[in-house]
Amino acid sequence: MAKVSGVPPKIKELADILVQNRLMDRDQVDSAIQLHKKTGTPFRQVVIDSGYISSEDLAMATSIQLNVPLIDLTTHKIPEDTLKLVPEKMARERKMVPLDVVGDALVLVMADPDDTEGIELVSNHTNMKIMPAMAIPEQVQRTLDLNYTSTDMIEEELKRVITTTFREELKYQVAKEQKVVRESPIVRLIDLVVGEGIRRRASDIHFQPQKDGIRIRFRIDGVLHDAMSLPIETHQQLVSRIKVMAGMDITERRHAQDGQMDFTVAERSLDIRVATYNTLDGELVVLRILDKTLPLFQLSDLGFLPETLEKYQRMMAAPYGMILVAGPTGSGKTTTLYASLNQMDRDEKHIMTIEDPVEYRFAKIGASEINPKAGITFASCLKGVLRVDPDIVLVGEIRDEDTAQIAIQASLTGHLVLASVHANDVVSTLFRMTNLGVDRFLLASALIGVISQRMVRCVCPHCHRPCEPKAEERIVYSEEMGEELDKFNCGYGCNFCSDTGYLGRTGLFELFIMTEEIKRLVVEGGDSTAIRDKSLEEGMMTMRHDGMIKVKQGITTPSEVLRTVYTVL
């Protein structure tokens, strides 16, 4: 390919660096320049979009060209005082992060260090000299999301909300034009708070009224964190607006309510489940966030050890019978059930689900949702589903005698039934079923196995380091693993994990298989200790042992395992 003429000097200089460092060949560079001239798309964006080069390599070449240092933002913690030097709006618009103050100069990390107008803007705002540096754009964006909250914008909306009377707000609520509704100050405030929660990976957002204000907390990786506080004067408007958005009754404040609303943040489609509950200080509101854009988990992504996963997959291959997934609320039962369905044969099998509510939709799988107000319960749905010739039925939760009895009968008449149960461990699941009126003989005949689980936080991969275990951690680890624990992997806190030392979660599992010997114990009325001892004798791994293996692998910490796992004495 002939060289492209009329190339701006800066682009030519970067192109030569790319070729000299063998990051791209001359034909690729010339092709990218042609595309840049034809479309007007920035040259650096063209080479990334064309797949010629990685963001990391392009950033390295650009730092050479502009003679600015290339910063790995994953290894840096930004001081709060430094962060406050540049307003969030300015930082986001220009894609830049204030990193540190050196003498009388501000180190400014930029996605585009050639943005001289942005550098001048920050210099004028801070009255400081600017030392430009650069990082790959993805790191800059993530660092912005992790470090900046929407505090400034929230405070701005708060001023409008407080000066808007409740009567005026009701006018917004009944407005017919969507434009009017979206311009309501309280709606923008809710958007900002929910958006902040999503940026910080929250699964739930709590609006908790107190005497001196509204305490807002985000549940991140299963643990609640204080996020911000709003004036108590905004409580009535905020709760009423959320109720309107969720299709709830704004005049009912004494009784608990449930609702649902769709939400879009940065092109991400979210399903938000809303629950309210009246307290002495006012109505508590909890939003549960379900991200429809996230891919469904595979079983291999959930944290199963290879041996446990192999046994579970063999259980799932059974043509009929019952598989139960046990654990408390928030232990990942639904995720495991969905991941199980995700790997099943949807072409040759007729698969139906009964849920409360339906969280994700699967291709080639029929989903139904219970509605107690309309008399549609798990039991009534299950009766109907069994009439339409299913091979596999997923029951969201077995919570009453009717559902338990029908599910057992279905598993004995040629159907594979997957269901969740609230129970502490695999053995207590058996007694939970008998407490729901299931005959021991039928349970022993129908049940293939039980998987009990918990979720533990994973050590942040960006700030991990070796740590000394505490005395209790040493003792428990030694008891489980038969060896001493000298060091374990832990996180010390960084921008990416919001200073918690943990990022993401993984599962701990305990797999129980209904063998012939255990069937005999169940039918004969064996107690929990006898059944558990026999299961351990036959090779069952406890959740605590599973957890300590993950400690040894550097995935989690002993304190997380001890905090999460129910210990059978």
C-alpha positions as CSV (number, residue, x, y, z in Angstrom):
1,M,0.0,0.0,0.0
2,A,1.3,3.4,-0.9
3,K,2.0,5.9,1.8
4,V,-0.8,8.3,2.6
5,S,0.0,11.9,1.9
6,G,-1.1,15.0,3.7
7,V,-0.7,13.5,7.2
8,P,-0.7,15.9,10.2
9,P,2.7,15.9,11.9
10,K,1.5,14.5,15.2
11,I,-0.3,11.6,13.6
12,K,2.8,10.9,11.4
13,E,5.0,11.0,14.5
14,L,2.8,8.5,16.3
15,A,2.5,6.3,13.3
16,D,6.3,6.1,12.9
17,I,6.7,5.2,16.6
18,L,4.1,2.3,16.2
19,V,6.0,1.0,13.1
20,Q,9.5,1.4,14.7
21,N,8.5,-0.5,17.8
22,R,6.8,-3.2,15.7
23,L,3.4,-2.6,17.2
24,M,1.9,-2.2,13.8
25,D,3.2,-2.6,10.3
26,R,3.2,0.2,7.7
27,D,0.2,-1.1,5.7
28,Q,-1.9,-1.2,8.9
29,V,-0.8,2.4,9.8
30,D,-1.6,3.7,6.3
31,S,-5.0,2.0,6.3
32,A,-5.8,3.5,9.7
33,I,-4.7,7.0,8.5
34,Q,-7.0,6.7,5.5
35,L,-9.9,5.7,7.6
36,H,-9.2,8.6,10.0
37,K,-9.2,11.1,7.1
38,K,-12.4,9.6,5.6
39,T,-14.5,9.4,8.8
40,G,-12.9,12.1,11.0
41,T,-12.6,9.6,13.8
42,P,-9.4,10.3,15.9
43,F,-6.5,8.3,14.7
44,R,-5.9,6.6,18.1
45,Q,-9.5,5.5,18.2
46,V,-9.3,4.1,14.7
47,V,-6.3,1.8,15.4
48,I,-8.1,0.5,18.6
49,D,-11.4,-0.1,16.8
50,S,-9.6,-1.8,13.9
51,G,-8.1,-4.3,16.3
52,Y,-4.6,-3.5,15.1
53,I,-3.2,-2.9,18.6
54,S,-4.1,-3.1,22.3
55,S,-5.0,-0.1,24.5
56,E,-1.9,-0.8,26.6
57,D,0.5,-0.8,23.6
58,L,-1.1,2.3,22.1
59,A,-0.8,4.1,25.5
60,M,2.9,3.2,25.6
61,A,3.5,4.5,22.1
62,T,1.6,7.7,22.9
63,S,3.6,8.3,26.1
64,I,6.8,8.0,24.1
65,Q,5.5,10.4,21.5
66,L,4.4,13.0,24.0
67,N,7.2,12.4,26.5
68,V,4.8,11.9,29.5
69,P,5.0,9.0,32.0
70,L,2.6,6.1,31.6
71,I,0.8,5.3,34.9
72,D,-0.7,2.1,36.0
73,L,-3.7,3.4,37.9
74,T,-4.5,-0.1,39.4
75,T,-1.4,0.3,41.7
76,H,-2.2,3.8,43.0
77,K,-4.5,5.0,45.8
78,I,-5.7,8.6,45.3
79,P,-5.7,10.8,48.4
80,E,-9.1,12.3,49.1
81,D,-7.7,15.9,49.4
82,T,-6.1,15.5,45.9
83,L,-9.4,14.2,44.4
84,K,-11.2,17.3,45.7
85,L,-9.0,19.6,43.7
86,V,-10.7,18.7,40.4
87,P,-14.6,18.7,40.3
88,E,-16.2,15.5,39.2
89,K,-17.9,17.1,36.2
90,M,-14.6,18.5,34.9
91,A,-12.8,15.2,35.5
92,R,-15.4,13.2,33.7
93,E,-15.8,15.5,30.7
94,R,-12.0,15.6,30.1
95,K,-11.4,12.0,31.2
96,M,-8.6,12.9,33.7
97,V,-7.8,11.9,37.3
98,P,-5.8,14.1,39.8
99,L,-3.3,11.6,41.1
100,D,-1.0,13.4,43.5
101,V,0.5,16.8,44.6
102,V,4.2,17.1,44.1
103,G,5.5,20.4,45.6
104,D,3.4,23.1,43.9
105,A,2.3,20.9,41.0
106,L,-0.6,18.5,40.4
107,V,0.0,15.2,38.7
108,L,-2.9,14.8,36.3
109,V,-3.4,11.4,34.7
110,M,-5.2,11.7,31.4
111,A,-6.7,9.4,28.7
112,D,-5.5,12.0,26.2
113,P,-2.5,14.0,27.4
114,D,-2.6,15.9,24.2
115,D,-5.6,17.8,25.5
116,T,-3.9,21.1,26.2
117,E,-7.3,22.8,26.7
118,G,-8.1,20.4,29.5
119,I,-4.7,20.9,31.1
120,E,-5.2,24.7,31.0
121,L,-8.7,24.4,32.5
122,V,-7.4,22.4,35.5
123,S,-4.5,24.7,36.0
124,N,-6.8,27.8,36.1
125,H,-9.2,26.0,38.4
126,T,-6.5,24.8,40.9
127,N,-4.0,27.7,40.5
128,M,-1.3,24.9,40.2
129,K,1.2,23.8,37.7
130,I,0.2,20.6,35.9
131,M,2.4,17.6,35.5
132,P,0.5,15.6,32.8
133,A,0.7,11.8,32.7
134,M,-1.4,9.2,30.9
135,A,-3.1,5.9,31.4
136,I,-5.2,3.6,29.2
137,P,-8.7,5.1,28.8
138,E,-10.4,2.1,30.4
139,Q,-8.3,2.6,33.6
140,V,-9.1,6.3,33.7
141,Q,-12.8,5.6,33.3
142,R,-12.8,2.9,36.0
143,T,-10.8,5.1,38.4
144,L,-13.2,7.9,37.9
145,D,-16.2,5.7,38.6
146,L,-14.5,4.2,41.7
147,N,-13.2,7.4,43.2
148,Y,-15.8,10.1,42.4
149,T,-19.2,9.9,43.9
150,S,-22.0,12.0,42.7
151,T,-21.9,14.0,45.9
152,D,-21.7,17.4,44.3
153,M,-24.5,16.7,41.9
154,I,-26.6,15.2,44.6
155,E,-26.1,18.3,46.8
156,E,-27.2,20.4,43.9
157,E,-30.4,18.4,43.4
158,L,-31.0,18.4,47.1
159,K,-31.3,22.2,47.1
160,R,-34.0,22.0,44.5
161,V,-35.8,19.1,46.3
162,I,-35.9,21.0,49.6
163,T,-37.3,24.1,47.9
164,T,-40.0,22.0,46.1
165,T,-43.1,21.6,48.2
166,F,-44.7,18.2,48.5
167,R,-47.8,19.5,46.7
168,E,-45.7,20.6,43.7
169,E,-44.0,17.2,43.7
170,L,-47.4,15.5,43.4
171,K,-48.0,17.5,40.3
172,Y,-44.9,15.9,38.8
173,Q,-46.2,12.5,39.9
174,V,-49.5,12.8,38.0
175,A,-48.0,14.5,35.0
176,K,-48.8,12.8,31.7
177,E,-45.7,13.9,29.7
178,Q,-42.6,11.9,30.5
179,K,-40.5,15.0,30.0
180,V,-42.1,16.7,32.9
181,V,-41.6,13.7,35.1
182,R,-38.0,13.3,34.3
183,E,-37.3,17.0,35.1
184,S,-38.6,16.6,38.7
185,P,-35.8,17.3,41.1
186,I,-36.6,14.3,43.3
187,V,-36.4,12.0,40.2
188,R,-33.0,13.3,39.3
189,L,-31.9,12.8,42.9
190,I,-33.1,9.2,42.8
191,D,-31.3,8.7,39.5
192,L,-28.0,10.0,40.9
193,V,-28.2,7.8,44.1
194,V,-29.1,4.7,42.1
195,G,-26.4,5.5,39.5
196,E,-23.8,5.9,42.3
197,G,-24.9,2.5,43.8
198,I,-24.5,0.8,40.4
199,R,-21.1,2.3,39.8
200,R,-20.0,0.9,43.1
201,R,-21.4,-2.6,42.3
202,A,-24.2,-2.5,44.8
203,S,-26.7,-5.3,44.7
204,D,-29.1,-3.5,47.1
205,I,-29.6,0.1,48.1
206,H,-31.1,0.9,51.5
207,F,-32.9,4.2,52.3
208,Q,-33.2,4.1,56.1
209,P,-35.0,7.0,57.8
210,Q,-33.6,8.1,61.1
211,K,-34.3,11.1,63.4
212,D,-31.5,13.2,62.0
213,G,-31.6,12.2,58.3
214,I,-31.9,9.4,55.7
215,R,-29.1,6.9,56.0
216,I,-28.2,5.5,52.6
217,R,-26.3,2.2,52.4
218,F,-25.0,0.1,49.6
219,R,-24.7,-3.7,49.8
220,I,-21.5,-4.5,48.0
221,D,-20.3,-8.1,47.8
222,G,-22.8,-9.1,50.4
223,V,-21.8,-6.5,53.0
224,L,-23.6,-3.2,53.8
225,H,-21.5,0.1,53.5
226,D,-22.6,3.6,54.5
227,A,-22.7,5.7,51.3
228,M,-24.2,9.0,52.1
229,S,-26.9,10.8,54.1
230,L,-29.8,12.9,53.0
231,P,-31.8,15.5,55.0
232,I,-34.9,14.0,56.6
233,E,-37.0,16.7,54.9
234,T,-36.6,14.8,51.6
235,H,-37.9,11.5,53.0
236,Q,-41.6,12.0,52.1
237,Q,-41.0,13.1,48.6
238,L,-38.3,10.4,48.0
239,V,-40.5,7.5,49.2
240,S,-43.6,8.7,47.4
241,R,-41.6,9.1,44.1
242,I,-40.1,5.6,44.4
243,K,-43.5,4.2,45.0
244,V,-44.9,5.9,41.9
245,M,-42.0,4.6,39.8
246,A,-42.6,1.1,41.2
247,G,-46.3,1.1,40.7
248,M,-47.1,1.0,44.5
249,D,-49.8,2.8,46.5
250,I,-48.4,6.1,47.7
251,T,-51.3,6.6,50.2
252,E,-50.5,3.3,52.1
253,R,-47.7,3.9,54.6
254,R,-48.6,1.5,57.4
255,H,-48.2,-1.8,55.6
256,A,-45.3,-3.3,53.8
257,Q,-45.4,-3.1,50.0
258,D,-43.5,-4.6,47.0
259,G,-43.1,-3.2,43.6
260,Q,-40.9,-3.2,40.5
261,M,-39.4,-0.6,38.1
262,D,-37.2,-0.6,35.0
263,F,-34.2,1.6,35.2
264,T,-31.5,2.5,32.6
265,V,-28.0,3.8,33.6
266,A,-25.3,4.3,31.0
267,E,-27.2,2.1,28.5
268,R,-27.5,-0.7,31.1
269,S,-31.0,-2.0,31.4
270,L,-31.8,-2.8,35.1
271,D,-34.8,-4.4,36.8
272,I,-35.2,-2.9,40.3
273,R,-37.3,-4.7,42.9
274,V,-38.6,-2.3,45.6
275,A,-39.7,-3.1,49.1
276,T,-41.0,-0.8,51.8
277,Y,-41.6,-1.3,55.5
278,N,-42.9,1.1,58.1
279,T,-40.6,1.8,61.1
280,L,-41.0,4.3,64.0
281,D,-38.9,6.8,62.1
282,G,-40.8,6.4,58.8
283,E,-40.8,4.0,55.8
284,L,-37.7,2.0,55.1
285,V,-37.1,1.5,51.3
286,V,-34.9,-1.2,49.9
287,L,-34.0,-1.4,46.2
288,R,-32.7,-4.8,44.9
289,I,-30.8,-4.3,41.6
290,L,-31.0,-7.0,38.8
291,D,-28.7,-6.2,35.9
292,K,-30.3,-7.6,32.7
293,T,-27.2,-6.8,30.7
294,L,-24.9,-9.2,32.6
295,P,-24.3,-12.6,31.0
296,L,-25.7,-15.6,32.8
297,F,-23.2,-17.5,34.9
298,Q,-21.8,-20.9,34.0
299,L,-21.5,-23.4,36.7
300,S,-17.7,-23.3,36.3
301,D,-17.8,-19.5,37.2
302,L,-19.4,-20.0,40.6
303,G,-16.4,-21.3,42.6
304,F,-17.0,-25.1,42.5
305,L,-13.9,-27.1,43.2
306,P,-13.4,-29.5,40.3
307,E,-14.3,-32.6,42.3
308,T,-17.6,-31.0,43.6
309,L,-18.5,-29.7,40.2
310,E,-18.1,-33.2,38.6
311,K,-20.4,-34.8,41.3
312,Y,-23.0,-32.1,40.9
313,Q,-23.0,-32.4,37.1
314,R,-23.5,-36.2,37.5
315,M,-26.5,-35.4,39.7
316,M,-28.0,-33.1,37.1
317,A,-27.7,-35.8,34.4
318,A,-30.3,-37.9,36.3
319,P,-33.6,-38.4,34.2
320,Y,-35.8,-37.8,37.2
321,G,-35.7,-37.1,40.9
322,M,-35.2,-34.0,43.1
323,I,-32.1,-31.8,43.5
324,L,-32.3,-29.2,46.3
325,V,-30.1,-26.0,46.7
326,A,-30.0,-24.8,50.3
327,G,-28.8,-21.7,52.1
328,P,-30.0,-18.5,53.7
329,T,-31.2,-15.4,51.8
330,G,-28.4,-14.0,49.7
331,S,-26.3,-17.1,49.6
332,G,-26.5,-17.4,45.8
333,K,-29.2,-20.2,45.5
334,T,-30.9,-18.6,42.5
335,T,-27.7,-18.0,40.7
336,T,-26.7,-21.7,41.1
337,L,-30.2,-22.8,39.8
338,Y,-29.9,-20.5,36.8
339,A,-26.4,-21.6,36.0
340,S,-27.7,-25.2,36.2
341,L,-30.5,-24.5,33.8
342,N,-28.1,-22.7,31.5
343,Q,-26.2,-25.9,30.7
344,M,-29.2,-28.2,30.3
345,D,-30.4,-29.5,26.9
346,R,-33.1,-27.1,25.9
347,D,-33.7,-28.7,22.5
348,E,-34.7,-32.2,23.5
349,K,-36.0,-31.3,27.0
350,H,-39.1,-29.3,27.9
351,I,-38.0,-27.1,30.8
352,M,-40.4,-24.9,32.9
353,T,-39.7,-22.6,35.8
354,I,-41.9,-21.3,38.6
355,E,-40.4,-18.2,40.3
356,D,-41.0,-15.3,42.7
357,P,-40.1,-13.2,40.8
358,V,-38.7,-14.2,37.4
359,E,-35.3,-12.6,37.4
360,Y,-33.8,-13.7,34.1
361,R,-35.3,-15.0,30.9
362,F,-33.9,-18.0,29.0
363,A,-34.4,-18.9,25.4
364,K,-36.4,-22.1,24.9
365,I,-37.4,-22.2,28.6
366,G,-41.0,-21.5,29.7
367,A,-41.1,-19.2,32.8
368,S,-44.0,-18.4,35.1
369,E,-44.3,-16.1,38.0
370,I,-46.4,-16.5,41.1
371,N,-48.9,-13.9,42.2
372,P,-50.3,-14.6,45.7
373,K,-52.8,-11.7,45.4
374,A,-54.4,-13.4,42.4
375,G,-54.3,-16.8,44.1
376,I,-51.3,-18.0,41.9
377,T,-49.0,-19.8,44.4
378,F,-46.0,-22.1,43.9
379,A,-48.3,-25.0,44.6
380,S,-51.0,-24.0,42.1
381,C,-48.4,-23.1,39.4
382,L,-46.7,-26.5,39.9
383,K,-50.0,-28.4,39.5
384,G,-50.6,-26.5,36.2
385,V,-47.0,-27.0,34.9
386,L,-47.1,-30.7,35.5
387,R,-50.1,-30.9,33.0
388,V,-48.1,-29.5,30.1
389,D,-45.6,-32.4,29.8
390,P,-42.3,-30.9,31.3
391,D,-39.1,-32.9,31.6
392,I,-37.4,-30.5,34.0
393,V,-39.1,-28.2,36.4
394,L,-37.4,-25.4,38.5
395,V,-39.3,-24.4,41.6
396,G,-38.0,-21.1,42.9
397,E,-38.5,-22.0,46.5
398,I,-40.2,-24.8,48.5
399,R,-41.8,-22.9,51.4
400,D,-45.0,-24.7,52.3
401,E,-46.4,-28.2,52.6
402,D,-48.4,-28.2,49.4
403,T,-45.5,-27.2,47.3
404,A,-43.2,-29.7,49.0
405,Q,-45.7,-32.6,48.5
406,I,-46.4,-31.8,44.8
407,A,-42.7,-31.4,44.1
408,I,-41.9,-34.7,45.6
409,Q,-44.7,-36.4,43.7
410,A,-43.5,-34.8,40.4
411,S,-39.9,-36.1,41.0
412,L,-41.3,-39.6,41.6
413,T,-43.4,-39.6,38.4
414,G,-40.6,-39.0,35.8
415,H,-39.7,-35.3,36.2
416,L,-36.4,-33.8,37.3
417,V,-37.2,-31.1,39.9
418,L,-34.7,-28.5,40.9
419,A,-35.7,-26.3,43.8
420,S,-34.3,-24.0,46.6
421,V,-34.9,-24.4,50.3
422,H,-34.0,-22.1,53.2
423,A,-31.8,-24.3,55.4
424,N,-28.4,-24.0,57.1
425,D,-26.7,-27.0,55.7
426,V,-27.4,-30.2,53.7
427,V,-28.5,-32.3,56.6
428,S,-30.9,-29.7,58.0
429,T,-32.4,-29.5,54.6
430,L,-33.7,-33.1,55.0
431,F,-35.4,-32.2,58.3
432,R,-36.8,-29.0,56.8
433,M,-38.5,-31.2,54.1
434,T,-39.9,-33.6,56.7
435,N,-41.1,-30.6,58.8
436,L,-43.1,-29.6,55.7
437,G,-44.9,-32.9,55.9
438,V,-42.9,-35.0,53.4
439,D,-42.8,-38.7,54.4
440,R,-39.2,-39.9,55.1
441,F,-39.6,-42.9,52.7
442,L,-40.8,-40.6,49.9
443,L,-37.9,-38.2,50.6
444,A,-35.4,-40.9,50.5
445,S,-36.8,-42.3,47.2
446,A,-37.1,-38.9,45.4
447,L,-34.1,-37.0,46.6
448,I,-30.9,-37.2,44.4
449,G,-28.9,-34.8,46.5
450,V,-28.6,-31.5,48.2
451,I,-26.1,-28.7,47.6
452,S,-25.7,-26.1,50.4
453,Q,-23.8,-22.9,49.8
454,R,-22.6,-19.6,51.0
455,M,-20.9,-16.6,49.3
456,V,-17.6,-15.2,50.5
457,R,-15.8,-12.1,49.3
458,C,-12.7,-12.6,47.0
459,V,-9.4,-10.9,47.8
460,C,-8.9,-7.8,45.6
461,P,-6.5,-8.8,42.8
462,H,-5.2,-5.2,42.6
463,C,-4.0,-4.7,46.2
464,H,-3.4,-8.2,47.6
465,R,-0.3,-9.1,49.7
466,P,0.8,-11.8,52.2
467,C,-0.7,-11.4,55.7
468,E,-0.1,-12.9,59.1
469,P,-3.1,-15.1,60.4
470,K,-4.6,-14.5,63.8
471,A,-4.5,-17.2,66.4
472,E,-8.1,-18.3,65.8
473,E,-7.5,-18.4,62.1
474,R,-4.4,-20.6,62.5
475,I,-6.3,-23.0,64.7
476,V,-9.3,-23.4,62.4
477,Y,-7.2,-23.7,59.3
478,S,-5.0,-26.4,61.0
479,E,-8.0,-28.4,62.1
480,E,-9.5,-28.4,58.6
481,M,-6.3,-28.8,56.5
482,G,-4.0,-30.7,58.8
483,E,-1.2,-28.2,58.2
484,E,-0.1,-24.9,59.5
485,L,-1.1,-21.5,58.0
486,D,2.0,-19.2,57.9
487,K,0.7,-16.6,55.5
488,F,-2.5,-16.0,53.5
489,N,-3.5,-13.7,50.7
490,C,-5.3,-10.5,51.8
491,G,-6.1,-7.1,50.3
492,Y,-5.1,-3.9,52.0
493,G,-7.6,-1.6,50.2
494,C,-7.3,0.4,47.0
495,N,-9.4,2.4,44.5
496,F,-10.8,-0.7,42.8
497,C,-12.2,-2.3,45.9
498,S,-13.3,0.9,47.6
499,D,-10.7,0.3,50.4
500,T,-12.3,-2.9,51.5
501,G,-9.6,-5.3,50.3
502,Y,-12.2,-7.5,48.6
503,L,-13.5,-7.4,45.0
504,G,-16.3,-9.8,43.9
505,R,-17.6,-13.0,45.5
506,T,-17.3,-16.7,45.0
507,G,-19.2,-19.7,46.4
508,L,-18.5,-22.2,49.1
509,F,-20.3,-25.5,48.6
510,E,-21.3,-28.6,50.5
511,L,-22.6,-31.5,48.3
512,F,-24.7,-34.3,49.8
513,I,-25.6,-37.4,47.7
514,M,-28.4,-39.7,48.7
515,T,-26.6,-43.0,48.7
516,E,-28.2,-46.4,49.7
517,E,-26.7,-46.3,53.2
518,I,-28.0,-42.7,53.8
519,K,-31.4,-43.7,52.4
520,R,-31.6,-46.4,55.0
521,L,-30.7,-43.9,57.8
522,V,-33.3,-41.4,56.6
523,V,-36.1,-44.1,56.5
524,E,-35.2,-45.5,59.9
525,G,-35.3,-42.0,61.5
526,G,-31.6,-41.4,62.0
527,D,-30.7,-38.1,63.6
528,S,-28.7,-35.3,62.0
529,T,-25.4,-36.4,63.6
530,A,-25.7,-39.9,62.3
531,I,-26.6,-38.8,58.7
532,R,-23.9,-36.1,58.7
533,D,-21.2,-38.5,59.9
534,K,-22.2,-41.1,57.3
535,S,-22.0,-38.4,54.6
536,L,-18.6,-37.3,55.7
537,E,-17.5,-41.0,55.8
538,E,-18.7,-41.3,52.2
539,G,-16.6,-38.3,51.0
540,M,-18.7,-35.2,51.5
541,M,-16.6,-32.1,51.8
542,T,-17.9,-29.4,54.3
543,M,-18.3,-25.8,53.3
544,R,-15.7,-24.8,55.8
545,H,-13.2,-27.2,54.3
546,D,-14.1,-25.9,50.8
547,G,-13.4,-22.4,52.2
548,M,-10.1,-23.2,53.6
549,I,-9.0,-24.7,50.3
550,K,-9.9,-21.4,48.7
551,V,-7.8,-19.6,51.5
552,K,-4.9,-21.8,50.5
553,Q,-5.4,-20.9,46.9
554,G,-5.3,-17.2,47.7
555,I,-9.0,-16.6,46.7
556,T,-10.4,-15.5,50.0
557,T,-9.4,-15.0,53.6
558,P,-9.9,-17.1,56.8
559,S,-11.9,-14.3,58.4
560,E,-14.3,-14.4,55.5
561,V,-14.8,-18.2,55.8
562,L,-15.4,-17.9,59.6
563,R,-17.7,-15.0,59.1
564,T,-19.8,-16.7,56.5
565,V,-20.0,-20.4,57.1
566,Y,-22.4,-22.0,59.6
567,T,-20.3,-24.2,61.8
568,V,-21.8,-27.5,63.0
569,L,-20.5,-28.2,66.5
